[in-house]
């Protein structure tokens, strides 16, 4: 492990370190506006305005060398690797302690062997398989050696699989035939529906979507409205010829 690891990872200017407040450093009165839009004078401390989350200096560490060191340490004992890291790395620094948090994001510890497979132990429940996680490296609890997770899935891969699964599940119960017609499965029976766009300004009262049973007034104010801003009406049974043509 290189001796200048501490400088390689941490010696970089932190974002926000060049902010200057010389123009209003001694100013204790700031302009504000009330509910009517009229200007008022308020008093506030310097800490409230300039020590907020957005105005603080941000961490700007370089983590690529850390990931490279972990990759080169595949096959080593975790205890010896971490011991060497502690000797080279200054653990008294706040930035260094923050970098160690990233170390545990790259290398997964505290795994449990179950039926010959490795599972992630989050302290509350054991459910996620290591091969289905995003961790690139892990410490095998059977021998304490750092190993590479060959079957890991990135965040994008997880998102893509979830989207494909959602599309496949939706096709089992619902399909939109054209702009004005859709077919859906309700209580084991396929029905045809007319598609009507939802008017955001209109009050629908107790009218419900005939496919999912949702109140339209509740539906148009939900997040789902921004992806599907329509509802289903004029429910009627689909004929066998149409179902055969759709492979249903």
C-alpha positions as CSV (number, residue, x, y, z in Angstrom):
1,X,0.0,0.0,0.0
2,X,1.5,3.3,-1.0
3,X,2.8,5.6,1.7
4,X,1.2,8.8,0.3
5,X,-2.3,7.3,0.3
6,X,-3.5,10.0,2.7
7,X,-2.4,12.8,0.4
8,X,-3.7,11.0,-2.7
9,X,-7.2,10.6,-1.3
10,X,-7.6,13.9,0.7
11,X,-5.3,16.5,-0.7
12,X,-7.8,18.4,-2.8
13,X,-9.5,21.8,-2.4
14,X,-13.0,21.4,-0.9
15,X,-15.9,22.8,-2.8
16,X,-17.0,26.1,-1.4
17,X,-13.7,27.0,0.1
18,X,-13.4,30.2,-2.0
19,X,-16.7,31.7,-0.9
20,X,-16.3,35.3,0.2
21,X,-18.7,37.3,2.3
22,X,-16.6,40.5,2.7
23,X,-19.4,42.7,1.3
24,X,-21.9,41.9,4.0
25,X,-19.8,40.3,6.7
26,X,-20.8,42.9,9.3
27,X,-24.3,43.3,8.0
28,X,-26.9,42.3,10.6
29,X,-30.0,43.5,8.8
30,X,-31.4,41.8,5.7
31,X,-34.3,42.6,3.5
32,X,-37.3,40.3,3.6
33,X,-40.9,40.4,2.4
34,X,-44.2,39.7,4.2
35,X,-47.2,37.9,2.8
36,X,-48.4,41.0,1.1
37,X,-45.2,41.5,-0.7
38,X,-44.1,44.6,1.3
39,X,-40.4,44.9,2.3
40,X,-39.6,44.4,6.0
41,X,-36.3,44.5,8.0
42,X,-35.3,41.5,10.0
43,X,-32.4,40.6,12.2
44,X,-30.6,37.3,12.0
45,X,-27.3,35.7,13.0
46,X,-24.5,35.2,10.6
47,X,-24.6,31.4,11.3
48,X,-28.2,31.1,10.1
49,X,-27.5,32.5,6.6
50,X,-23.9,31.5,6.0
51,X,-23.6,28.3,7.9
52,X,-26.5,26.6,6.2
53,X,-26.2,23.3,4.5
54,X,-25.9,24.8,1.0
55,X,-23.2,27.3,2.1
56,X,-20.9,24.9,3.9
57,X,-17.7,23.5,2.4
58,X,-18.4,20.1,0.8
59,X,-16.1,17.1,0.8
60,X,-14.1,16.7,-2.4
61,X,-12.2,13.5,-1.8
62,X,-10.6,11.4,-4.6
63,X,-11.9,7.9,-4.2
64,X,-10.6,6.2,-7.3
65,X,-7.2,5.2,-5.7
66,X,-9.1,3.7,-2.7
67,X,-11.2,1.5,-5.1
68,X,-8.0,0.5,-6.9
69,X,-6.3,-0.5,-3.7
70,X,-9.2,-2.7,-2.8
71,X,-9.1,-4.3,-6.2
72,X,-5.4,-5.0,-5.9
73,X,-6.1,-6.6,-2.4
74,X,-8.4,-9.3,-3.7
75,X,-7.2,-12.5,-2.2
76,X,-5.8,-10.9,0.9
77,X,-7.1,-11.3,4.5
78,X,-9.4,-8.4,5.4
79,X,-7.7,-8.1,8.8
80,X,-4.2,-7.6,7.4
81,X,-5.5,-5.2,4.7
82,X,-7.4,-3.0,7.2
83,X,-4.4,-3.1,9.6
84,X,-2.1,-1.9,6.9
85,X,-4.7,0.8,5.9
86,X,-4.8,2.1,9.5
87,X,-1.1,2.4,9.7
88,X,-0.9,4.4,6.4
89,X,-4.1,6.3,6.8
90,X,-4.5,9.1,9.4
91,X,-7.7,8.0,11.3
92,X,-7.8,11.2,13.4
93,X,-8.9,13.4,10.4
94,X,-12.6,14.1,9.9
95,X,-12.3,13.8,6.2
96,X,-10.5,10.4,6.6
97,X,-13.3,9.1,8.7
98,X,-15.7,10.2,6.0
99,X,-13.7,8.3,3.4
100,X,-13.9,5.1,5.6
101,X,-17.6,5.3,5.1
102,X,-17.1,4.9,1.4
103,X,-14.8,1.9,2.1
104,X,-17.7,0.1,3.6
105,X,-19.8,1.0,0.7
106,X,-17.4,-0.8,-1.6
107,X,-16.6,-3.8,0.6
108,X,-19.5,-5.6,2.2
109,X,-18.8,-7.2,5.6
110,X,-21.0,-9.2,8.0
111,X,-22.3,-11.7,5.5
112,X,-24.1,-14.9,6.5
113,X,-23.9,-18.3,4.8
114,X,-27.3,-19.9,4.3
115,X,-27.7,-23.1,2.2
116,X,-24.3,-22.6,0.7
117,X,-25.1,-19.0,-0.5
118,X,-24.1,-15.7,0.9
119,X,-26.7,-13.3,2.2
120,X,-26.5,-9.7,3.5
121,X,-27.1,-9.3,7.2
122,X,-28.5,-5.8,7.8
123,X,-29.0,-6.4,11.5
124,X,-32.8,-6.6,11.2
125,X,-33.5,-9.3,8.6
126,X,-31.6,-11.5,6.1
127,X,-33.1,-11.4,2.7
128,X,-30.9,-9.9,0.0
129,X,-28.5,-12.3,-1.8
130,X,-25.0,-11.0,-2.3
131,X,-25.2,-11.9,-6.0
132,X,-28.2,-9.6,-6.3
133,X,-26.6,-6.7,-4.5
134,X,-24.5,-3.8,-5.9
135,X,-21.4,-4.5,-3.8
136,X,-18.4,-5.1,-6.0
137,X,-16.2,-6.5,-3.2
138,X,-17.0,-8.6,-0.1
139,X,-15.3,-10.4,2.7
140,X,-16.1,-14.1,2.8
141,X,-17.1,-15.0,6.3
142,X,-15.8,-18.5,5.8
143,X,-12.1,-17.5,5.4
144,X,-12.0,-13.7,5.9
145,X,-10.6,-13.1,2.5
146,X,-11.5,-10.1,0.2
147,X,-13.2,-11.4,-2.9
148,X,-14.8,-10.0,-6.0
149,X,-18.6,-10.3,-6.5
150,X,-18.7,-11.6,-10.1
151,X,-22.5,-11.7,-10.1
152,X,-23.2,-8.2,-8.8
153,X,-25.8,-6.0,-10.3
154,X,-25.4,-2.2,-10.6
155,X,-28.1,0.2,-9.7
156,X,-29.0,0.7,-13.4
157,X,-29.3,-3.0,-13.9
158,X,-31.7,-3.2,-10.9
159,X,-33.8,-0.4,-12.3
160,X,-33.9,-2.0,-15.8
161,X,-34.9,-5.4,-14.4
162,X,-37.6,-3.8,-12.3
163,X,-39.0,-1.8,-15.3
164,X,-39.1,-5.0,-17.4
165,X,-40.7,-7.0,-14.6
166,X,-43.3,-4.2,-14.2
167,X,-44.1,-4.2,-17.9
168,X,-44.4,-8.0,-18.0
169,X,-46.7,-8.0,-15.0
170,X,-48.9,-5.3,-16.5
171,X,-49.2,-7.2,-19.8
172,X,-50.7,-10.1,-17.9
173,X,-53.7,-8.0,-16.7
174,X,-53.8,-4.9,-18.9
175,X,-53.1,-3.8,-22.5
176,X,-53.8,-0.6,-24.3
177,X,-55.0,-1.4,-27.8
178,X,-55.1,2.1,-29.2
179,X,-55.6,5.7,-28.1
180,X,-59.3,5.2,-27.2
181,X,-59.5,1.5,-26.2
182,X,-57.9,-0.8,-23.7
183,X,-58.4,-4.4,-22.5
184,X,-58.0,-5.4,-18.8
185,X,-58.5,-8.5,-16.6
186,X,-61.0,-8.0,-13.8
187,X,-61.9,-10.9,-11.5
188,X,-60.6,-13.4,-14.0
189,X,-62.6,-12.0,-17.0
190,X,-61.2,-9.8,-19.8
191,X,-63.1,-6.6,-20.4
192,X,-62.9,-3.8,-23.0
193,X,-62.8,-0.2,-21.8
194,X,-63.0,3.2,-23.4
195,X,-60.2,5.6,-22.5
196,X,-61.1,9.1,-21.5
197,X,-58.6,11.9,-20.7
198,X,-59.0,13.4,-17.2
199,X,-59.8,17.1,-17.0
200,X,-57.7,18.5,-14.2
201,X,-60.2,21.3,-13.6
202,X,-63.3,19.2,-13.6
203,X,-64.9,17.8,-10.4
204,X,-65.9,14.1,-10.9
205,X,-67.5,13.5,-7.6
206,X,-67.9,9.8,-6.8
207,X,-67.2,8.6,-10.4
208,X,-64.7,5.7,-10.4
209,X,-62.3,4.2,-12.9
210,X,-64.1,1.0,-14.0
211,X,-60.8,-0.9,-14.3
212,X,-59.1,-0.3,-11.0
213,X,-62.0,1.2,-9.0
214,X,-60.2,4.4,-8.0
215,X,-62.1,7.6,-7.5
216,X,-61.1,9.9,-10.4
217,X,-60.8,13.0,-8.1
218,X,-58.3,11.1,-5.9
219,X,-56.5,9.7,-9.0
220,X,-56.0,13.0,-10.7
221,X,-54.2,14.4,-7.6
222,X,-51.8,11.4,-7.3
223,X,-48.3,10.9,-8.7
224,X,-49.7,8.3,-11.1
225,X,-51.7,10.9,-12.9
226,X,-48.6,12.4,-14.4
227,X,-47.8,9.1,-16.3
228,X,-51.4,8.1,-17.1
229,X,-53.7,11.0,-17.1
230,X,-56.8,9.1,-18.2
231,X,-59.5,6.8,-16.8
232,X,-61.5,3.8,-18.1
233,X,-65.2,3.8,-18.7
234,X,-67.9,1.9,-20.7
235,X,-66.9,-1.6,-19.5
236,X,-68.0,-4.6,-21.6
237,X,-66.8,-8.2,-22.0
238,X,-64.2,-8.9,-24.7
239,X,-65.1,-11.6,-27.3
240,X,-63.1,-14.8,-27.8
241,X,-61.9,-13.8,-31.3
242,X,-60.2,-10.7,-29.9
243,X,-58.6,-12.6,-27.1
244,X,-57.2,-15.2,-29.5
245,X,-55.7,-12.5,-31.7
246,X,-54.0,-11.1,-28.6
247,X,-52.8,-14.5,-27.4
248,X,-54.9,-14.3,-24.2
